[in-house]
Structures are given as C-alpha cells and as structure tokens.
Amino acid sequence: MPPYALDDFAFDLRRAVPPDQIWVGSGTGTVSRLSGTVCGVGGWFAPPHAAADSRLTISFELDGRTISDGTRPGAGDRGLLPAGGTWRPDRVTRRGTYHQYVDGRLISLAVESTLTPRHGEPGYVLTINVRNRSAHHHNLRLQPTLSGTDIHIPLSDWGWVPPSPSNGTSITLTHTGLTAPLPPNGDATFTLAVHPSGATASADPAADAATTTRVWTARLNQALARIPVLTSDIPGLEQYYRRSLASGLVCWWDHPDFITTPFIATSGLDGGALCAYAWDTGGYAPTVLSLMLGDHVVDLIESFLDADLTDRYAIAPDGTGLGVAYAYSGWSLTMLARAAAADRRLDPGLVSRLYDVLTALDKRFRPDDQTGVLRDYGDQSNLLEMRGAGWEHVVASPNAERAWSLEALAELAELSGAALPVDELRASAREIRTEVIRQLWDADAGWFRSRYPDGHTELAYSIQAFDVLRSGACPPEVAAALIEHLRPGAFLGEYGASSVSAEDVRHYETADIDWSGAGAYTGEAPQLALTLWERGESALAWDVLRRLFWMGEHYPYFPQDHYCDKPGAPASGRRSNVIAGLTGAEAILTGLAGIRPHPDGSLTVHPNPVPTGTLTLTGYTHHKHRIDLTITPDHTEITVDGRRTNPGQVVPPRRGPTG
C-alpha cells in the first residue's frame, strides 16, 4: 500500500485564512478558483501559456429565472450561496445552495463544482452537478461567460513576478451541453473545458480530469515512497506535517520542456516564482527534498551548476539564469549536495564543479577591510532584502555559512575522491569562524554587528543570526547570549517567529514581514526549531515549532510568509506557495525525531522527547532499511527492519566504490 493517498491531503476550504486565493496544479499547469463563487474560475497558467486575467463565471437559468453565482451583500435572494468545499492536490471541489420560496413554490438546489487543471495540455476542466431538492420539475440552462486572453511567455522569462495580463490570443470554452431537465429529486451534470484557441481541444474533458488525478496519484507514490507517515495525538502536529509535505508537492512540475523532470519550482502556483532559487531549494529542506527526488536530486544540482550562480540567483524552467548574485546560493547548493550524498556516492567531478562555483561566487564579493578573511556581501540586493539599513556588507551570516560550506566540501571530497585541497578548506573554515566572532560579535549587546565599508556598524536583530549557530561558529557563551533573545515580545510571537526582533526599534516593521519583522519567511521558524534541536535545546525547539501548528489547520499548502502575532498572511502581493514550506517536515524528521542521514551513507537516530502525547513515524527508508520510531515524554522506541535498537548509529556507512 502506498504511504499516502490524495484524500490524506484534503483540506476543508471553510478553514482557510488569507491569502484566500486557492490554486491547484497538475504538474504542467495551474488554475485558481474565483473567490466568493461556487463555480467561478480565475486565472490559469500552463507554461508557456499565461492567462492571468481569465475569468469564467456561471449563472443558472431555471424555468426562465436567472440565478447568479457570486456572493453579494444584503438579505433575501442573493443567488447561489457558497457553502464550503474541499481542496485536494489534483482538484478543488466547491458546494453551494439555493433555497428560495418563489411564487408559491419552493426552489431548492444543491450545486457542486469540481475544478481540475489539465495535465500535458493547457487549460482546465470544470464539472458542475446540480441536484434538485424539491418535488417540482425544472428546466435548467447553464449560462457561462468567459473573458481574458492567453499570452505566450517563453520559458526563460518565468521569474519571481507572475506574468501580467496583456493583449493576447483568445481563450476557448467547450462543453458537453448546457441544458438539461431537472426532475424532482433528480440531478444533472455539466462538463466544461477551457483552453487557448488553437491548442488541442479536449475530446473528453472527464478523461482529462481523470488523467490529472492519475498523474497525481503516481506522483505521491514516487515522491513520498521513502517519507515516513506521522501519526500523533498531539493537537496540530500531524496536520502541520502533512501540510508541509503538501507544500513541497505543489512545487513539483513534470513539464517535458523544463530543464529537469521533475523540476522543483520555488513557488509557481500563481504563476510567480515558477523558477528555482538555489537558496530556498537547497537551503531549507535538503534532506526531505533529497528523499522525495531520489536520484533526480543530482539532476537538480547539475542544473544549478550549469547556470552561472556567480551572477544569478535562480534558474528559469528552461535552465536560463535569472537575477543577480546571491550570497546564500553556494551554501544552499552545498547543503543539497551533502544531503544527496547520504544516498549515493557523488561523482568526484560533481564535487569539483561545486567547489569551482563556490570559489567563483566567493570572489564575486570583496574581502573585508581588516583581514580579508570575511566577505563584504554588499547591500540588501545580495542578502535579505530588508527595507532599511542593517544586515548588510560584512555580516556574520552568510560568512559563517561559508565556513560550513568549506568543511562540507572537504568531507564530500574525501568521500568521493575529488581532488580538492581538503586541509586548506578546513583551515580556511576555522579562520573564518574565528574572524566572525572577533570582528562582529558585540558581547555587551549579545548580538552580531554588521560593518559597512566606511566603518559604520549596525546592530540589526535579524533572525538570520541564528543561522550562525547552525554553522558551528558560536562558542558556548555566544550561543547562550543569542538564545536569550528567543522570547515572547522579541523574536517569538504567538503564531510563529519574527524575522526581526520586535525589540529592535530601528529595523522592525509590520508591512514587509518575510525579512523585516511581524512575521517571517515560511522556512525560517521551523529552521530555527531545527537549529535548536541540533544545539540540544529541545524544550525551546518544541516551543518554537508548536507555535506553527495552526498553519496545518488553516492552509492547504504554506504561503511565502506569514504573520507571527496573528494567524494569516498578507492578502495579496506575495507568492501563494513556497518550497520552503517543506522545512516543517525537515524540522520534525531531522530535529524532533533526530533522524540524520550522513554523507558516508550512515544513519543516526537520536530522538528528542515531546512534552506530552505520542508521536509515531513509520516507514522511513534508508538504503533499503526501514526505520520506525515512537516518541513519548519519557520513552522512545526505535526499530530497524522490525528489530528494536538503541539511539545512535542504526545504519552503518556504505562500503565499496559505489556504496
């Protein structure tokens, strides 16, 4: 039996919080419901096709009487009323009701629509079922209205911003019929399809919808085959884990013209960020993503290496480099390569290419003006994109990540046989860590300073400082001082973490939440929890993670960022989904459960206790070994291939030239 089915990811739309634009994808295209309607459809994308301004609205003519679909204020007969629905990875189903006593007789209709993006062809399928709940006979006619145009966007041009509506070619609506009798307690089903004019018309829309479901079922079986199933009686934990996995799944594209199959987009559902940033693709959930991709993870790494990361931060779907040099790209790609090495011995040529890219990216940024050991990463365009001065130029992070990356490259070189100067790499890493503390640590403030070229310094209390903990640059007293800032009213809100401490009056703001305060980029809080588990701060790690459990109850997949002082995210202007949503699962598996694969092929398991309840993970697969574990506040049980074992190394390193 496959570990998960599509219904395991079903989401009750009544629980959705902003942003309320709900999208669904097929792997080659996406489509959105039209908010406030039962049957309406909004924009859709199927690269290279973009129909951002497309709208399909439906009204119903019943015995000559028009029933509109769309929420309108006021009392009385306001047309078809939304009554909830369900999102699934392959489709969105919505329900509505019309119940009016008119001219001496009851009209009572139940309406259900199912919206499914086509797979392999542009467009979508909309199925509408109308059920007569009265004892009267009716004659029904659907009245669809389609607007908008389709524009052609080359695959090289799909970047962060969604394609804008502009003059294009027309869009076509086809259907299987628009009229039907409605006998007492009977029903009628209508199937409509929308596609660009000139594209392949749907010969059988119902079959097209079934194809999308079949493809999605196969995708789940492929992507989640090695991901363990989590069950728990801890409120919110199980749903948070599943929504985290869903966040990764909706970034999975299998478009035949993309540079890799699958292609992992940073976002993509709303047409924006249908490209892959090295930073969030590799930097937030490398272990889980490597498990999902299998051997395809190497293709993904190579696609980034083929692009010029010394001058670009992302790749378009066809592999074209996009953007500017980004300080975190090298570290992120090294993270992903290290995770990939746990399942396979990396080719020495791949490791050497990775070293060459990191070396070239390192030279892209000028040495610091004191010792030349650290790098000046310039302004916000290469860093966090805060809107004020602060975390810029010579900064602790990503200088500390440079040190981690050099050590990781040395390790990968030894394991793969790549001819790299491993002793020199490790010596450089030690020197960088020393200089991060010597040059930038302010013991009185208990925080890192950022230094500008003219000597000006800033104390910007950014969440990014906690990544220095992960990179091994912090002596115990520095780590303790940093962790003291993790408290309510500073970095912790009731619903997550703040990207900038609320106590930082110079840099904290409430409008740009992903990196400037009042919330955070979706991967940051779970990554913070993971960092704390890695540091042995189990209670604090749990306290950070549990603040996010509301997200599993209120999102079908996680958005780009979210608030930390209230449940929700900005209503517009952000990406609807993000690959960094996988970080929740990464934190649970490698942090809370302590399941850690290593580049030599070994696997260690060091679970952390939960404060209450029970957590069970079943079916984690590593080199054909099955690992299951149960965690309670005072007990842990680990089994490998059905045999109980103690915490520690549960799978030994691989042997031989190919592992």
C-alpha positions in Angstrom: 0.0 0.0 0.0 1.3 3.5 -0.8 2.0 5.5 2.3 -0.3 8.4 1.3 -3.4 8.9 -0.8 -4.8 12.1 -2.3 -7.5 12.3 0.3 -4.9 12.3 3.0 -4.1 15.9 1.9 -7.7 17.0 1.6 -8.4 20.5 3.1 -11.7 22.0 4.2 -11.9 25.4 2.5 -14.0 26.7 5.3 -10.9 26.8 7.5 -8.8 28.8 5.0 -7.3 32.1 6.2 -5.7 34.8 4.0 -4.4 34.8 1.4 -7.7 33.3 0.2 -6.7 32.8 -3.4 -6.7 29.0 -3.7 -4.8 27.3 -6.5 -4.5 23.8 -7.7 -1.8 22.3 -10.1 -1.4 19.4 -12.4 2.4 19.4 -12.8 2.2 21.2 -16.1 -0.4 23.9 -15.3 -2.3 25.6 -12.5 -5.7 27.2 -12.1 -7.4 29.2 -9.3 -10.9 29.3 -8.0 -12.8 32.6 -8.3 -13.1 33.6 -4.7 -16.7 34.1 -3.4 -18.2 31.8 -6.1 -19.3 28.2 -6.2 -18.4 27.6 -9.9 -16.3 30.6 -11.0 -12.7 30.2 -12.2 -9.9 32.7 -12.1 -6.5 32.9 -13.8 -4.6 29.9 -15.0 -1.1 29.2 -16.2 0.4 26.4 -18.3 3.8 27.4 -19.5 4.4 28.9 -22.0 0.7 29.9 -21.8 -0.4 32.5 -19.3 -4.0 33.6 -18.8 -3.7 35.7 -15.7 -6.8 37.7 -16.4 -9.0 34.8 -17.5 -12.4 34.6 -15.7 -15.2 32.1 -16.2 -18.4 32.9 -14.4 -21.6 30.8 -14.4 -25.2 31.7 -13.9 -28.2 29.4 -14.0 -31.4 29.9 -15.9 -34.1 27.9 -14.1 -37.5 27.9 -15.8 -36.6 31.4 -17.2 -35.4 32.7 -13.9 -31.7 33.7 -13.6 -29.8 32.5 -10.5 -26.4 34.2 -10.3 -23.2 32.7 -8.7 -21.2 35.2 -6.7 -21.5 36.5 -3.1 -23.4 39.8 -2.9 -24.1 41.7 0.2 -27.6 42.1 1.6 -30.5 39.9 2.6 -33.1 38.0 0.6 -32.5 36.2 -2.7 -28.8 36.8 -3.4 -28.3 34.0 -5.8 -26.3 30.8 -5.3 -24.7 30.9 -1.9 -21.2 29.3 -1.2 -21.4 26.5 1.3 -17.8 25.3 1.6 -15.7 22.9 -0.3 -12.5 20.8 -0.4 -9.0 21.3 -1.8 -7.0 18.3 -2.9 -3.7 18.3 -4.7 -5.4 17.4 -8.0 -8.7 19.4 -7.8 -10.9 21.9 -5.9 -14.4 20.9 -5.1 -16.9 23.6 -4.0 -20.5 23.4 -2.8 -23.4 25.9 -2.9 -27.0 26.1 -2.1 -30.0 27.9 -3.4 -33.2 27.7 -1.3 -36.0 30.1 -2.1 -39.8 30.1 -1.9 -40.9 31.8 -5.1 -44.4 32.4 -6.4 -45.9 29.9 -4.2 -43.4 27.1 -4.7 -40.1 26.0 -3.3 -36.9 26.1 -5.5 -34.1 24.2 -3.7 -30.9 23.4 -5.5 -27.6 21.8 -4.3 -24.7 22.7 -6.6 -21.2 21.2 -6.6 -18.4 22.1 -8.9 -15.1 20.3 -9.4 -12.2 22.3 -10.9 -9.2 20.4 -12.3 -6.2 21.7 -14.3 -5.3 19.6 -17.4 -2.1 17.7 -17.4 0.0 17.8 -20.6 -2.2 20.3 -22.3 -3.1 24.0 -21.3 -6.4 24.8 -19.6 -8.7 23.2 -17.2 -11.9 21.2 -16.8 -14.9 22.4 -14.7 -17.6 19.9 -13.8 -20.9 21.2 -12.3 -23.5 19.0 -10.7 -26.9 20.4 -9.9 -29.3 18.5 -7.7 -33.0 19.3 -7.4 -34.0 19.0 -3.7 -37.7 19.8 -4.4 -40.7 17.9 -5.6 -41.0 20.2 -8.7 -39.8 19.6 -12.2 -37.4 22.3 -13.7 -35.7 23.1 -16.9 -32.1 24.2 -16.4 -29.7 26.0 -18.6 -26.1 27.0 -17.7 -25.0 30.4 -18.8 -21.2 30.6 -18.8 -19.3 33.8 -19.5 -15.6 33.6 -20.4 -13.2 36.5 -20.6 -9.5 37.2 -20.7 -6.7 36.3 -23.1 -3.8 33.9 -23.4 -0.3 35.3 -23.8 2.8 33.3 -24.7 5.7 33.7 -22.2 9.0 32.0 -23.2 10.2 29.5 -20.5 13.2 31.7 -20.0 11.1 34.6 -18.7 9.2 32.9 -15.9 10.7 34.7 -12.9 9.5 35.9 -9.5 6.7 38.1 -10.7 3.7 36.4 -12.3 3.0 37.2 -15.9 0.9 40.3 -16.3 -2.3 40.4 -18.4 -1.8 41.9 -21.8 -3.2 41.7 -25.3 -3.1 38.1 -26.4 -5.0 35.4 -28.2 -8.5 34.4 -27.3 -9.5 31.6 -25.0 -12.0 28.9 -26.0 -14.8 27.3 -24.0 -16.1 23.9 -24.9 -18.8 21.9 -23.2 -20.8 18.7 -23.4 -24.1 20.6 -23.3 -25.7 23.4 -21.4 -29.3 22.4 -20.9 -30.9 19.6 -19.0 -34.2 18.7 -17.3 -34.2 18.5 -13.6 -36.9 16.0 -12.4 -38.0 16.0 -8.7 -35.0 14.9 -6.6 -33.0 14.4 -9.7 -29.7 15.9 -10.8 -27.8 17.0 -13.9 -24.1 17.2 -14.6 -22.3 19.6 -17.0 -18.7 19.4 -18.1 -16.9 22.5 -19.4 -13.3 22.9 -20.7 -11.2 26.0 -21.2 -8.1 26.1 -23.3 -6.2 28.6 -25.6 -7.6 29.0 -29.0 -5.5 26.9 -31.4 -4.4 24.5 -28.6 -5.5 20.9 -28.6 -9.2 20.9 -27.6 -10.3 18.4 -25.0 -12.0 15.5 -26.8 -13.1 14.1 -23.4 -12.9 16.6 -20.5 -13.9 14.0 -17.9 -11.0 11.8 -19.1 -8.6 14.8 -18.9 -9.6 15.3 -15.3 -9.1 11.7 -14.6 -5.6 11.9 -16.1 -4.7 14.7 -13.7 -5.8 12.6 -10.8 -3.9 9.5 -12.1 -0.7 11.6 -12.5 -1.1 13.0 -9.0 -1.5 9.5 -7.5 1.6 8.3 -9.3 3.4 11.5 -8.1 2.5 10.8 -4.5 3.7 7.2 -4.8 7.0 8.4 -6.2 7.7 11.4 -4.0 6.6 10.0 -0.7 7.8 6.4 -1.0 10.6 7.0 1.5 8.9 9.7 3.6 7.6 8.3 6.9 4.0 8.5 7.8 3.5 10.6 11.0 0.6 9.9 13.4 0.2 11.7 16.7 -2.4 12.6 19.3 -0.6 15.9 19.9 -3.0 18.6 18.6 -2.0 20.1 15.3 1.3 18.2 14.8 0.0 15.6 12.3 -1.8 18.2 10.1 1.2 20.5 10.2 3.5 17.7 8.9 1.1 16.8 6.1 0.6 20.4 5.0 4.4 20.8 5.0 4.7 17.8 2.6 1.9 19.2 0.5 3.8 22.5 0.2 6.7 20.6 -1.4 4.4 18.5 -3.6 2.7 21.5 -5.2 6.1 22.8 -6.3 6.7 19.6 -8.3 6.5 20.1 -12.1 6.9 17.3 -14.7 6.6 19.6 -17.7 8.5 17.8 -20.6 10.1 21.1 -21.8 11.6 22.1 -18.4 15.3 21.7 -17.7 14.7 18.7 -15.4 11.9 16.3 -14.8 10.8 16.8 -12.1 11.5 20.5 -11.8 11.2 21.9 -8.3 9.8 25.5 -8.5 10.3 27.9 -5.7 6.6 28.7 -5.9 4.7 28.6 -9.2 1.0 28.1 -8.4 0.1 31.7 -9.0 2.5 32.0 -12.0 5.1 33.7 -9.9 8.5 32.2 -8.9 8.0 29.4 -11.4 11.7 29.3 -11.3 14.1 27.6 -8.9 16.2 29.6 -6.4 19.2 27.8 -5.2 18.7 29.4 -1.8 15.4 28.0 -0.8 15.5 24.9 -3.0 18.6 23.6 -1.2 18.8 25.6 2.0 15.7 24.8 3.9 14.7 21.1 3.5 17.6 19.4 1.8 17.1 16.0 3.5 13.3 15.8 2.8 13.8 17.1 -0.8 16.5 14.5 -1.5 14.3 11.7 -0.2 11.4 12.9 -2.4 13.6 13.3 -5.5 15.7 10.1 -5.3 18.3 10.1 -8.0 16.7 13.1 -9.7 18.3 15.3 -6.9 21.6 15.0 -8.8 19.9 16.4 -12.0 18.6 19.3 -10.0 22.1 20.1 -8.6 23.7 19.9 -12.0 21.0 22.3 -13.4 22.2 24.9 -10.9 25.8 24.2 -11.6 25.2 24.7 -15.3 23.8 28.2 -14.6 26.1 31.0 -13.7 25.4 31.3 -9.9 28.2 33.8 -9.7 25.9 36.3 -11.4 22.4 34.7 -10.9 20.3 33.6 -8.0 17.8 31.3 -9.8 17.1 29.3 -12.9 14.1 29.6 -15.1 12.2 26.5 -16.1 14.4 26.0 -19.2 17.6 26.5 -17.2 18.3 30.1 -18.0 19.9 32.0 -15.2 17.9 34.8 -13.5 18.6 37.7 -11.2 21.8 38.8 -9.5 24.5 37.1 -7.4 23.0 35.9 -4.1 25.2 35.5 -1.1 23.5 32.3 0.1 23.4 30.3 -3.1 26.7 28.5 -2.6 25.9 27.4 0.9 22.4 26.2 -0.2 23.7 24.1 -3.0 26.3 22.6 -0.8 23.5 21.7 1.7 21.6 19.9 -1.0 24.7 18.1 -2.3 25.6 16.9 1.2 22.0 15.6 1.7 22.2 13.9 -1.7 25.5 12.2 -0.8 23.7 10.3 2.0 22.0 8.1 -0.6 24.7 7.8 -3.2 28.4 8.3 -3.7 28.7 11.6 -5.6 30.8 11.8 -8.7 34.1 13.5 -8.0 33.5 15.7 -11.0 30.3 17.0 -9.5 32.0 17.8 -6.2 34.8 19.6 -8.1 32.3 21.6 -10.1 30.6 22.6 -6.8 33.9 23.7 -5.4 34.6 25.8 -8.6 31.2 27.5 -8.3 31.7 28.3 -4.6 35.2 29.6 -5.3 34.0 31.9 -8.1 31.0 33.1 -6.0 33.3 33.8 -3.2 35.5 36.0 -5.4 32.3 37.9 -6.5 32.3 39.7 -3.1 35.2 41.7 -1.9 37.3 40.8 1.1 36.7 42.6 4.4 38.9 45.6 5.1 40.5 44.2 8.3 42.0 40.8 7.5 40.5 39.9 4.1 39.2 36.7 5.6 35.5 37.6 5.7 33.5 38.8 2.7 31.6 42.1 2.2 28.3 40.9 0.7 27.2 44.3 -0.4 23.7 45.7 0.1 20.3 44.1 0.5 20.0 43.0 -3.1 22.5 40.3 -2.4 21.2 39.5 1.1 17.9 39.5 3.0 16.1 42.4 1.2 15.3 44.2 4.4 13.9 47.7 3.6 16.1 49.6 5.9 19.9 49.7 6.5 21.1 47.0 8.8 22.1 43.4 8.0 24.4 44.4 5.1 28.1 44.3 4.0 30.3 42.4 6.4 27.8 40.2 8.2 28.0 37.1 10.4 25.7 35.3 8.1 26.4 34.2 5.4 30.1 34.4 6.3 29.6 31.7 8.9 27.8 29.6 6.2 31.0 30.0 4.1 32.9 28.2 6.8 30.4 25.4 7.0 30.4 25.0 3.2 34.2 24.7 3.0 34.1 22.0 5.7 31.3 20.2 3.9 33.2 20.3 0.6 36.3 18.8 2.3 34.1 16.0 3.6 32.5 15.4 0.2 35.9 15.4 -1.5 37.2 12.7 0.8 34.2 10.6 0.3 34.0 11.0 -3.5 37.7 11.1 -4.3 37.5 14.6 -5.7 41.0 16.3 -5.8 40.3 19.2 -3.6 42.7 20.9 -1.1 40.8 19.5 1.9 43.3 20.6 4.6 43.3 24.1 3.2 39.5 24.1 3.1 39.3 23.1 6.8 41.9 25.7 7.8 40.0 28.4 6.0 36.8 27.4 7.7 38.4 27.7 11.1 39.9 31.1 10.3 36.5 32.4 9.1 34.8 31.3 12.2 37.4 32.9 14.4 37.1 36.2 12.5 33.2 36.2 12.6 33.4 36.3 16.4 36.5 38.6 16.6 35.2 41.2 14.2 31.5 41.1 14.5 30.4 39.9 18.0 29.3 42.5 20.4 29.4 40.9 23.8 27.7 43.9 25.5 24.7 43.6 23.2 24.8 39.8 23.0 24.5 40.1 19.2 26.4 40.4 16.0 27.2 43.7 14.4 27.2 44.4 10.7 30.0 46.6 9.4 29.8 48.9 6.4 32.8 49.9 4.2 33.3 53.2 5.9 33.4 51.6 9.4 29.8 52.3 10.3 28.2 49.4 12.3 24.7 48.3 12.9 23.0 46.1 15.4 20.3 44.6 13.3 18.4 41.9 15.3 17.7 39.7 12.4 16.6 36.0 12.6 19.5 35.3 10.3 21.9 35.5 13.2 20.6 32.2 14.4 22.0 30.5 11.3 25.4 31.3 12.7 24.5 28.7 15.4 23.9 26.1 12.7 27.2 26.8 11.1 29.4 26.0 14.1 30.8 29.4 14.6 29.5 30.2 18.0 31.4 29.4 21.3 29.1 28.3 24.2 28.9 31.8 25.6 28.0 33.4 22.2 25.4 30.7 21.6 23.9 31.2 25.1 23.6 35.0 24.5 22.0 34.6 21.1 19.4 32.1 22.5 18.4 34.5 25.3 16.8 36.7 22.6 14.3 33.9 21.8 11.5 35.1 24.0 7.9 36.4 23.6 7.9 40.1 22.7 11.2 39.8 20.9 11.6 37.1 18.3 8.7 34.9 19.4 5.0 35.7 18.6 2.0 33.5 19.5 1.8 32.2 15.9 5.5 32.0 14.9 8.8 33.8 14.8 9.5 37.4 13.8 12.2 37.9 11.2 13.4 41.0 13.1 13.1 41.2 16.9 10.1 43.4 17.9 12.5 45.0 20.4 14.6 46.3 17.6 13.1 49.8 17.1 15.4 50.8 14.3 14.7 47.8 12.0 11.4 46.2 13.0 8.4 47.0 10.8 5.0 45.4 10.2 4.5 45.8 6.5 7.3 43.6 4.9 7.0 40.6 7.1 9.3 38.0 5.5 12.6 39.7 6.5 11.7 42.9 8.3 9.5 41.8 11.3 6.0 40.9 12.5 6.3 37.6 10.8 8.8 35.6 8.7 9.5 33.8 5.5 7.8 30.4 5.9 11.0 28.4 6.2 12.6 30.5 9.0 10.7 29.5 12.1 10.9 25.7 11.5 14.5 26.1 10.6 15.1 27.9 13.9 13.4 25.0 15.7 15.7 22.6 13.9 18.7 24.6 14.8 17.7 24.5 18.5 17.3 20.7 18.4 20.7 20.4 16.8 22.1 22.5 19.7 20.4 20.3 22.3 17.8 23.0 23.2 14.9 20.5 23.0 12.3 22.3 25.1 12.9 25.7 23.4 12.9 24.0 19.9 9.5 22.5 20.7 8.2 25.8 21.9 9.2 27.4 18.6 7.7 24.7 16.4 4.4 24.3 18.3 3.6 28.0 17.5 3.3 27.0 13.9 0.8 24.2 14.2 -2.1 26.5 13.4 -0.8 26.6 9.8 -1.7 23.0 9.3 -5.3 23.6 10.2 -5.7 26.8 8.0 -3.7 26.3 4.8 -3.8 23.6 2.1 -0.2 24.5 1.5 2.0 27.1 3.1 2.4 30.6 1.6 5.6 32.6 1.1 5.4 34.1 4.5 3.0 34.6 7.4 2.4 36.8 10.5 3.6 35.8 13.9 1.2 37.8 16.1 -2.0 36.7 14.3 -2.9 33.7 12.2 -2.7 34.5 8.5 -0.6 36.1 5.8 -0.7 39.2 3.6 -3.9 39.1 1.5 -2.0 39.9 -1.7 1.3 40.7 -3.2 3.1 37.6 -2.1 3.6 34.1 -3.6 0.7 31.7 -2.7 3.0 28.7 -2.1 6.7 28.2 -1.4 9.1 25.2 -1.5 10.4 26.3 1.9 7.1 25.0 3.4 8.9 21.6 3.4 11.0 22.9 6.3 8.4 21.9 8.8 8.8 18.2 7.8 12.6 18.7 7.8 12.5 20.0 11.4 10.3 17.2 12.6 12.2 14.4 10.9 15.8 15.5 11.4 15.3 17.7 14.5 12.5 16.4 16.7 12.9 12.7 15.6 16.6 13.1 15.3 16.8 11.0 12.1 20.0 12.2 10.4 21.5 10.6 7.3 25.2 11.3 6.7 27.3 11.7 3.5 29.1 8.4 4.2 25.8 6.6 3.9 25.3 6.0 7.6 22.2 6.9 9.6 21.9 8.0 13.2 18.8 8.4 15.2 18.7 10.5 18.4 15.0 11.3 19.1 14.0 14.2 21.4 11.2 13.9 23.8 7.8 15.5 23.3 6.3 17.3 26.3 3.0 15.5 26.0 1.3 12.9 23.9 2.7 10.4 21.5 4.4 10.7 18.1 4.9 7.7 15.7 6.8 7.7 12.5 6.6 4.6 10.3 8.3 3.7 7.1 11.4 5.9 6.9 13.6 4.2 4.3 17.4 4.4 4.1 19.5 2.1 1.9 16.6 -0.5 1.9 16.4 -0.4 5.7 13.1 0.5 7.3 13.2 2.7 10.4 10.1 3.2 12.6 10.0 5.1 15.9 7.7 6.1 18.7 8.3 9.1 20.9 6.6 10.0 24.2 7.6 12.3 27.0 9.5 9.6 28.9 10.1 6.8 26.3 11.5 6.2 22.8 11.3 3.1 20.8 13.4 2.7 17.6 13.1 -0.3 15.3 15.2 -1.1 12.2 13.7 -3.7 9.9 11.4 -4.7 12.8 14.2 -5.1 15.4 14.4 -2.8 18.3 17.6 -0.8 18.7 19.1 1.9 20.8 19.7 5.5 19.8 22.8 6.2 17.9 24.1 4.8 14.6 21.4 2.5 13.2 22.7 2.0 9.7 26.5 1.8 9.1 28.4 3.6 6.4 28.3 2.2 2.9 31.1 0.1 1.6 32.8 -0.3 -1.8 33.4 2.2 -4.7 29.7 2.7 -5.4 28.3 2.5 -1.9 
